């Protein structure tokens, strides 16, 4: 509509010189004669009346419909390059998502089920407890447990929550892409910012973390949200950005680290700039500290320890190898080819938003220093370093934009050269981050571990659940296992985690004899106080019905079995049992504690399932 349009008030200009030059829509220059100017001036006097007639014509419905389509067609013609780029990015994003889904597959890890156990109990009304009413803080991802409990509310507590948890994680993944774009757009164009998102989504590790069921991708998104809020605030007006880091602090127990990095950087910068205000500073960070402090005090009172048992169980990770975490940082940089981004980050530091670039660089350094200090992680998707990946992408986007602007001032050739170099560096890092192209031996080993973890979780742990669920006679019987996640969700046993992640005594008193401390601790002496009811054999957990012929063989095939046997005498105080699938002729072998009045006769808890104690007849015959 043209109602109130400025054409109604238009007056023709006066021309002081002859002939004037006017630029047309086609971009050509034409010289007008005096007769042309007279005609134009006459027509302009008629414009108000013609404008009103034109408005009435536009209000006619059929004409308005035609003009609407004509407007869109004209838009398509005038912006065909932008539309072509939009189509390209849509196709590229969809292709990346499909490729990553194929590369990752049905990746699962037992550790995710530990959080599921807490979420299941919370959704069932039993509170934030582990397994069968064990009050121990064996999780470090409070907010993710709450979201998983919400998923259980929708699907019911008898189902596997992996589908709904993956849906949640995928939403967080898309949100991370959006935040990467918005943060890049603060100092870069839309094309460069979309390329930064493509670079982020090139990481197969990011998609494997999405499929894992762990809090990794939601944590990446939460940290990125904090950085975005911080960079969006103007100088002297910082009020809420520290609160924006609260989701990260609640998503993971060490999520307070980025907030403290921002707090330290901002304080130091304000002091050096001579603009420090104690009132504004306190108003900025005190609300966030109060929120996080309330959560910290609650969990300390509820569980009885200042930190989760997962922290205490992992305190020996660097024992004998203090540089392990720093080596993992080097592997991350080399495996992802991030050295190719260094020139653009340097350009961003020189010609980009220096304060924001400095803040993100300090954040990256703090991330690497923290991982180096705690000793890294074993999971095959760079779990501790993924929060740094979107920051690398944003810094590159800012550097490329700054370099492009400088190059455009020099000439077209330099501009094209800059664009080509930037594209080459992005492709280098993107192909290194993508598992479709195996670029280093580090990546080859990581992919082999990822395949092993997936097959182990699916074909060993989950495949043994139909038999393992029949091992405990009563709900709440203590089952000792080195796979606390799956069995805490799908059995009625009270799970004793041999690594100490969900077992307070092992976490506080344990050591690292004969184990890899990257997974936790061991404590054979602790079992005298724990008084477990059951042990199961190591993988393969499900074997043949004739796999063992004596209790000595069983003890050797229990994780830490010989050491535990010296403490509680497994051979004397426990009996060998097996759960047999009669149709498929598969068996799960276990040890059960001898108890007063224990019935050791064969039984059938379900059709096609039998439980017996094959060596008891030989033992009885030997006793007589």
N, C-alpha and C positions, 0 to 999 in steps of 0.2 A: 504493500500500500504506500501511496505517496502523500497521505494526509499530513499536513504540517511540514511538508518537505521544503527545503530551502529554495527550491525553484520558484515557489510562490512569491518570494521576496527578492528575486534575482534582478539586478540591474546591469545593463551592458557596460563594459569598461570603456574608458576613453583611451584612444591610441595617440600617444604623443609623437611617435615616430612611424615612418612608413618606409618599407613594408615590415610589419611585425612577423615573428616566427612563432608557430604554435606546434606543440608536439601532439600528434594524434595517437589513438589507441594502438595503431599498427607500428608505431615507433618511427614513422617517416616524418620529415619536415617539409611543410608546404608553405609557399608565399601567397597571401591573399591580395586580390586587387581591390581598388576602391569600391567597385560595383559589388564585389562579394561582401565587403564590410557593410554596405548599405542594406543588402538583403538580410544579412545576419541581424543587424540592429532592428529592422522591421519585424522580423520573426520573433525576436526576443520580447518585443512589446506585447505580442499575442500569447506569450507562454503562460501567464496565469490562467487565462480562459481555457487554453488547450490542456493545461495541467488538470483542471477540474473535470473536463470531458474525459481525459485519459483515466482519471480515478474512477469515474462511473463505469468505464469500460472494463477496468480491472476487477470491479466488484461483480461483474457478470460471471456466474459460476462456471459455465463451459469454458469461457476464455481463461478464467483464473486457473482452471485445471491444466489447460494446455500450456499456459505460461509457466506453471510450476514445473512441469516436466521439461520445458525448454530451458528453464534456469538450471536444472540439474544437468542437462546435456551440455549446456555451455560450461558449467563447472567442471564436468569431466574433461572437456576439451582443453580448458585453460590450466587444469591441474593434473594432467595425465602423468607427468613425471612423479609427482607426489603419490598419486594413486598406485602407480607401478611399484614404487618403493614400498608402499603399504602392503600390497599383495605379496611382494617378495618376502617381507618380514613375517607375514602371517604364515606363508608356506614354510619358511625357514624354521619358525618356532614349532609348527606342527610336526615337521619332519624330525626336528631334534627330540621332541617329546616321544615320538614313536620309536626312534632309534634307541633312545636311552631306556625306554621300557623293555625293548627286546634285549638290550645288553645286560640289564639288571636282572630281569626275570623275577621269580618268586623268592627274592632274597629275604632270609629271616635269620635271627640270632637269638639265642637262649636268653641273653640279658634283658631283652625287651619284655619278656614274660614276667620278669620280676616286678616291673612297674604295673603290668597287667594284674598281677596278684593283689597288689594294694588297691588298684582301681576296682577290681571285682568285689573285694571285701567292703569297700566304701559304698559301692552301688547297692550291695546287699544289706547295708545297714549295720555292718560290724565295725566300722571305723577304718582308719588308716593303719591297718595291721597286716602283717605278712602271713601268708599261708593260712594255717588254722590258728588264728588269734595269737600270733606271736608279735608282741609289741617291740619292734626293732626298726630303726630307720635305715632299711636296706635300699632305699632309693635316694637319688639326689636331684630329682626333677619334679618338684612339688606341683607346679602348674600343669605339667604334662600329665601327671597322674590324675588330676582333677578333670582334665579334658577327656582322658580315656574312660574315667568313671561315667562321664556324660554319655560317651558312646555305648557303654554297657547298659545304660538306662534305655537306650533305643533298641538294642539288639537282644537284651536279656543276658543274664550272667552264665548261661550254659553254653553259649557259643564262643567261638574264637573271635576276639575283637580285631584281628588284623585288618580285615577289609575297611571297617569304619575308621580305624586309626590311620591307615594309609590315606584315606580320603581327607582326614584332617591335615595330615602332613603335606599332602599335595596342595591344599589351599594355602598353607604357609609357604610352600615353594613358590607359588604364583605371586603371593604377596611380597616375597623377597625380590622377585623380578621387578614388580611394580616399584618397590622402594629403591632398588638400584637405579631404575630409570629416573625416578623423581629426584634422587640425590644427584645423579649425573646432570640432569637438566638444569640444576642450579647454576652451573658454569659451562655447560656444553649444549650443543644443538640437539634436536630430536633424533637426527640420523646417527650421530655419534653415541647418544645415550642408548638407542636401541641396539647398537652394536655391542655396547657394554653388557646389556642383558643377554644377548646371544653368547657372549664370552662366558658369562656366568653359567648359562644353561648348557654350555659345552662340557661341563664337569660331570662325568659319570658318577663320581663319588657323591655328588650332591643328590643324584637320583637314587643311588644305592642307600644313602642315609634316609631318604624319603620312604623307601620300601622297607627299611629295617624295623620300623615301629618304635625307634628310639626318639628322643627329644631333640636330636641334632639339628634338623632343619627348622623346627619352631624356634630353637635357640638362636640360630643364625638370623632368622627374621626378627626376633626380639632385639638382638644387638643392633641390627641394621636400623630398626625403627628408632632406637635411642640416638644413633648417630645422625639420622635424618632430622629428628627433632632438634638436636643440638645445632646442626648447621643451618637450620631454618631461622633460628632466633637471631635477632639483631643485637649488636653490641649495646650493652647497657640495659637491655630489656630481658635478660635471662630470668625466666620465672618457672617454667614447667619442664624444661628438657631433662632435668635430673629425674623427675618422676617418670619420664618416658623410658628410663632404663630399668624401672621396677619389674616389668614383665620378664626381662632377661635375668634379673636377680632371683626371681621366683621360678623361672624355668629350669635353672640349674644352680646348684649350691655355690658354684664359683662364678655365677653370673654377675656378682657385684664388682668383679675386676674391671670391666669396661667403664662402669660408673665412677670408680675411684680414679681411673686414668683420666677421664674427662674432668673430674673435680680437681685433680692435681695440675693438669695442664692449664685449665682456665684460671686457677688461682695464681699460678706462676706467671702466666701471660699478663694478668691484670696488675700484678705487683710490678712487673718490669715496665709496663706501660704507664704506671702511676695513676691508674684508674680504679684501684681496689677500694671497695666499699664493704665494710664488715656487715652492715645491715642487709644490703642486697645479696651478699654472699650467703649469709645465714638463711635468708628467705628462699634462696635457690635450692639449697641442699637439705635443710632440716626436715621438710615434709617427707622427702624420699627416705631419709634415714629413719624417721619415725615409722613409716609403713614397713620397711624391711626389718627394722628392729623388733616390731611387734610380732612379725612372722618368726624371727629368730628365737625370741623368748618363748613363744608358744611351742615350737618344736623341741626346744631344750627341756621344757617342763614335761612335755608329752612323752618323749622318748628317753630322757634321762642323760643324754650326752650332748655336749655343745656342738658336735659335728656328726654327720651320718656315719654309720659303721663302714660304709664304702670308703670313706676317707681313711679311716684307721687301717682298713684292710689293704690299702694301696700305699702305705707309708714306706714300704721297703722296695718300691719299684726301682729306684735308682741304686739299690744296694749292689756294690761291686761294678756298677756301670753308670756313674753319675752323668755321663754325656749322652745317654740314650735319647732323651727328649730333644736335645740339640741336634743330634744326628737325624732324628725324624723331621726336624725343621728343614735341614739341608735336603733330605729326600723329597720333601714336599716342594721346595723351590725348584729342584732339578727335574722332578717328575712332571711338574706342570709347565716347565719352560718359562717360569716367571721372570727370568733374567731379561727376556725380550721386552718386558714392560718397564724396565729400569730407566731407559732414556726418556720415556714419556712422563714418568713420575718426576724425574729431574726437571723436565720442562715445566710441569705443573707447579713445582716448588719455586721455579724462577719467575714465571710469567702468569701463573694462575692465582687463585685465592690463597695467598700464603698462609694465613692463619688457619684456615680450614684444612689445607694440605698438611700443615705441621701437626694438627690435631690427629688426623687420620694416620699419619706416619707414626706418631707416638703410640697410637692404638695398636698398629701392626707390630711394632717392636715389643710392646707389653704382652701381646698375644704370644709371640715366639718365646719371650723370656719366661712367661708363666709355664708354657708347655715344657720348656727345657728344664725348669725347676721341678715340676711334678713327675717328669720322666716319660711323658708321652702316653700312648695308648696302643692296644694291639689290634683294634678292629680295622678291617680292610677298606676304609673309606676316609682316611685322614680326618677323623672325627674332631679332633681338637683344633685343626687348622682351617676347617671350612668357614668359620666366621670371618677369616681374613680375606677370603676369595672375593666377595662383593666389594670390599674396600679397595683391593687391587684394581678391579674393573672400573670403579668410579675414578680413582686417581689417574688411570690411563685415559679415560674419557676427558677429564679436565686437561690433561697434558696434550692430547691430540688436538683439542679445540684451541688451546692457546698457541700451539705450533702452527695450526692452520691459519689462524688470524695473522700471525707474524709473517707467514709465507705469502699470504695474499697481498701483503704490502710490498713484497719484492717483485712478484711476477707470476705468470701462469705456470711456467715450467717448475718453479720451486714449489708452487702449490700442489701440482700433480705429483711431484716427487715426494712431498710430505705425505700426501694421501696414500700413495703406494706403499711407502715404508710403514705407515700406521696399519694398513690392511695386512701387510706381511707379518708384522709382529703379532697382531691379533690372531691371525690364522695359525701362527707358530704355537702360541700359548693354547689356543682352542683345540688344536689337534693333539697336543700333549695331554690336555685335561680329559680328552675323550678316549674311552676305552676301545673305541673302534679302531684306533691306531695305537698299537703298542710301541712306545717310543724308547723306553728305557728298561733295563733289567729290574729296577725297582718296581715298575708298573707290572711287569710280568709276574714277579713274585706276589704282588698284592692281588692280582686277578686270580692267581692259583689259590691263594688263601680265601678269597671271596667265594670261589666255587666250593672249596672244602667246607666252609662254614655253612653255606646254604644246604649242601647235601647232608651234612651232619645233622643240622636242625630238622630237616624234613625226613630224612631216611633213617636216622637213628633215634632221635629224641621223640619227635611226634609219632613216628611209626611204632614206638614201644608203648605209647600211652594206653592202647586197648588192653595190654597185659599188665602194665605197671599199676593201673588203677585198682587191680584186685590184690595187690601185695598187702596193704595195710588191712588188718582185720577190723579195726575200729577207727572212726574218724578221730584224728588227733594223735594217732600213733606216730612216733618219731622215725622218719625215714632219712638216712644220711645219703647225700648225693653231691656230686660235683656239678650238677646241672639243676640249679635251684629254680630256674625260671619256669620251664615247661611243666615240671612235676608239681610246682606249687599251684598252678592254675588248674590242672586237669586231674589231680588226685585229692583225696580227703586227708592225706597224711600231713603231719606237722613237719615241714621240711627243715633239715639241718644242713645249711650250706657249708660245704667243706672248705670253701675259699674265704669264709668270714665276711662276705659282703652283706649277708643277712643273718649273721650269727655273732652276737656281741663278744662272747668269750674268745672265740678264735680271732676276731678282729683286734682285740686288745692285748691278748697274750701270745698270739701266734708268732711264728718265725718264717724262714724261707728254706728250710732243709729239704733238699731233693725236689724242689718245685721251681717254676718260673714266677717270680713275684709280680710280674705284670698282670697276673690274673687275681692275685690276692695273697693270703697267708695260709699256713698249715699249723695245726696244733694237735698232735696225737694225744698229748697229755690231757687235753680238754675233754676228751670223750668219757673219761672216768666220771666227770661231773654231769655231762650231758645225758648219759645213760640212754643211748639210742636203742630203738626197737628193730630197725632193719638197715641192711646195707645191700647195694646191688653191684653187679660186676660192671667193669668198664666196657666201652664200646668194642665190638657191637653188643649192645645191651640185649638184643634178641638173637638167640642162637638156636642150635639144634637141641632136641630133648636129651641127647646123649653127649653133650659137649664136655661135661665134667664127670670125674669118677671119684673124687675125694674132696673133703673140705679144705685140704691144703691147697689144691688147685684154685678153689674159689677165693681163698684169702689172698693168694698171689695176684688174682685178677680184680681185686678191689682197690680203688685208688687209695694210696697210702696204707693199704691193708697190712703189710708186715709191721709197719711202725705202730699202727693202732692195735694190732694183735699183741704186741709186747706190753701194752698198757691195760687192756681189758680182756685179754685171752679169748679171742674170737673162736678158736677151735674148741674150747671147752664150754663157753657160755652161750654159743649160738648154734643154730641148726640150719642145715642147707635145705632150702625149698625151691620150688620152681612153679611158675604159672605156665601152663601148656595150652596152646591153641590146637585142639585135637584135629581139626580139619586141615590146617596148613602145616601141622607138625613143627611148630615153632615154640620156643620156650624162653622165658625170662628167669634167670637164676638169681637167687638172693639169699641172704643170711637173716634169720629171725632169732631174736633173743629168747632163750629158754626162760619161761615164766611158770610160776606155780599154777598147776591146773591147765597148762597149755595143751590143747588137743592137736596132736600131730597126725591125725588120720587124713586120708585124701578126702577132698570135697569138691563140689562143682558149684561155684558161685553164680554161674550163668551158663546157658546152653552152649556147648562146644568148648567151654573153658573149664580146666581142671587144675587143682593145686594139690601137690603131694610133696613128700619129704623122702627122696629116693634113698638116702644113706642111713635112715633111721633103723631099718630092718637089720642092716649089717652091724650097726652099732649095738642094737639090742642083742643080736646073736653073739657078738664079741663079749658083751658084759656077762652073758650066761656061761 
